[in-house]
Amino acid sequence: MNNIYDNGALMIGNVKDIIEYIKNDETLETWEYEDLLKDLEDIKDIAEIVMINYDNPMGYEINYWKHDDIIIEVI
């Protein structure tokens, strides 16, 4: 996955790309995302694709897919 998708409630993309996006986006307040960045850093070595639900009333929720979850590789 070469893009980051965000529909206002969910963000999906490569975990490393999302980390860099959050760290480098000047419109985001980093202090609001410190816990999220920590959680993403914790899974970056095992996760390929991550989906963040940041519209969750109880905080954010992270779902991720690992390399082992690939069922068809499209070239």
N, C-alpha and C positions, 0 to 999 in steps of 0.2 A: 504494500500500500504506500503510495508516494504522496498522498495528500492528507490533510487534516480536514475533517468535516465537522461542522458545528451548526445545529439547527436552533440554538437558543436554550435548549434543555439538555442535549447530549452532545458530547464531543467524541469523535472516534478517529483513530489513526495509529501510526507507529508510535510506540511508547517514547522512544528517544526523540522523535520529532515533536511530540506534544510537550515534553519537558523543555526542549529548547524554545518552543513557541511561547510557553508561559514565562520562562526566564527572560526572554528578549522583547516581549510585547510591552511597549511603553505605556499603553492605555490601561494595562492591568496593574492593580495594586499588589505588589509581591507579598505583602504581609497577609493578604487575604488567602493566598495560595500556598503558604509555607507548609501546612500539614499535607496538602495534596501533593506538593513537590516531594516531600519526604516519602509519602506512600508510593509515588511513582518511581522514585530512585530505588526503593526497596524491591520492586518487581522488574526493573528494567533489564536485568540479566536473564530472566526467565520468560518474560512476556514479549510477544511479537507485536500484537495489535491490542490496543486498550480502548475501552469505551467508558467514559465518565458521565454519569448522570448527576449533574450539578443542580438540578431542579428538584431534588429529593428534599422533602420537608424536614427530614432528620439529618441533613447534611448531604454530602456527596456519596455516591456509590461507584465503585470501580469494578468492571468486568474485564477480563482479559483472556486472550487466546495465546497458546504457546505453539511452538513449531510442531510439536507432536499432534496438534489439533488439525493440521492440514489434511484435507481429504482428497483434494484435486489441486494439482499445481498447474496453473495456466501460464503459458509462456507467450 
